[in-house]
Amino acid sequence: MRHRFRIIIIDDDPITRMDLGEMLQEQGYNVVADGKNGEEAVSLTQRWDPHLVIMDVKMPVMDGWTAAGMIKRQSDASILLLTAYSPKDLETQAKTNGVCAYLAKPVMEEELLPAVESILLEKQTRLEK
């Protein structure tokens, strides 16, 4: 099941992108693309029509919040945001921008995999209806 879902990873840190990609691919997930800023996230989402976009909040060119809002207006992709900080209104901002979940950085495999599994299971349930 995991291989049928398309995932895009967006983070301005190439090491983070590589680490996340390896974690997911080792578990059989299909990482179809990665990018370094929110602008690329929007473009790659249009190109690949992913089921899940895993994206950092703080990036150059366009931040994750702005990109998430744009993606949700154009796509049914689920969004998992990664953040190195915890503003008080993170929960509200996440809901406003159509974000399903967020994880604090540095992201550990034992946090990432259950979050991804949960999001994709919920997406699969919606697709089957």
C-alpha positions in Angstrom: 0.0 0.0 0.0 2.7 2.5 0.9 4.3 2.6 -2.5 1.1 3.8 -4.2 1.1 7.1 -2.3 3.1 9.9 -3.8 5.1 12.0 -1.3 7.0 15.3 -1.8 9.5 16.6 0.7 10.2 20.3 0.9 13.0 21.8 3.2 15.7 24.3 2.6 18.2 22.0 4.3 19.4 19.3 1.8 20.5 17.0 4.6 17.0 17.1 6.1 15.5 16.4 2.8 17.9 13.4 2.3 17.3 12.1 5.8 13.5 12.3 5.5 13.6 10.7 2.0 15.7 7.8 3.2 13.5 7.2 6.3 10.4 7.0 4.1 11.9 5.0 1.2 13.3 2.4 3.6 9.7 1.9 4.8 8.5 1.5 1.2 7.0 5.0 0.7 7.2 6.6 -2.8 9.0 9.9 -2.5 8.5 11.4 -6.0 10.2 14.7 -5.6 11.8 17.2 -3.2 12.4 20.9 -3.2 14.0 23.7 -1.2 11.3 26.3 -0.7 7.6 27.0 -0.7 7.6 28.1 -4.3 9.0 24.8 -5.4 6.4 23.0 -3.2 3.6 24.7 -5.1 5.2 23.9 -8.5 6.0 20.3 -7.6 2.5 19.7 -6.2 1.0 20.9 -9.5 3.4 18.6 -11.4 3.2 15.4 -9.3 -0.3 15.6 -7.7 1.1 14.1 -4.4 -1.0 12.5 -1.7 1.3 14.1 1.0 3.6 17.1 1.1 6.0 17.1 4.0 7.3 20.7 4.3 9.3 22.9 6.6 7.7 26.1 7.9 10.6 28.5 7.7 12.2 28.6 4.2 13.5 31.3 1.9 11.5 32.6 -1.1 8.1 31.4 0.3 7.5 30.0 3.7 5.6 26.8 4.5 2.5 28.5 5.8 2.1 30.5 2.5 2.8 27.4 0.4 0.4 25.3 2.4 -2.4 27.8 1.8 -1.7 27.9 -1.9 -1.4 24.1 -2.2 -4.7 23.5 -0.4 -6.5 25.9 -2.8 -5.3 23.9 -5.8 -4.9 20.3 -4.5 -6.2 17.6 -2.3 -2.7 16.9 -1.0 -2.4 16.4 2.7 0.2 18.6 4.4 2.5 17.7 7.2 4.5 20.7 8.4 7.9 20.6 10.2 8.8 23.3 12.5 11.8 24.2 14.6 9.7 26.6 16.8 6.4 26.4 18.6 4.4 29.6 18.3 1.4 29.8 20.6 -1.0 30.0 17.6 0.6 27.0 15.7 -2.6 24.9 16.0 -4.8 27.8 14.8 -2.5 28.7 12.0 -2.3 25.0 10.9 -6.0 24.6 10.6 -6.3 27.9 8.8 -3.8 26.8 6.2 -5.2 23.3 5.7 -2.4 21.5 7.5 -3.3 18.1 8.9 -0.4 17.7 11.3 2.9 19.2 12.3 6.1 17.8 13.9 8.9 19.6 15.8 12.4 19.5 14.3 14.6 17.6 14.5 12.2 14.9 13.2 12.8 11.5 14.5 11.8 8.4 12.6 9.7 7.1 15.5 7.6 10.3 15.2 7.6 10.7 11.4 6.5 7.2 10.4 3.4 7.1 12.6 2.4 10.6 11.5 2.8 9.7 7.8 1.0 6.4 8.3 -1.9 8.1 10.0 -2.3 10.8 7.4 -2.2 8.3 4.5 -4.6 5.9 6.2 -7.1 8.7 6.6 -6.5 9.7 3.0 -7.0 6.1 1.8 -10.3 5.9 3.8 -11.5 9.2 2.1 -10.5 7.9 -1.4 -12.4 4.7 -0.9 -15.7 6.5 0.0 
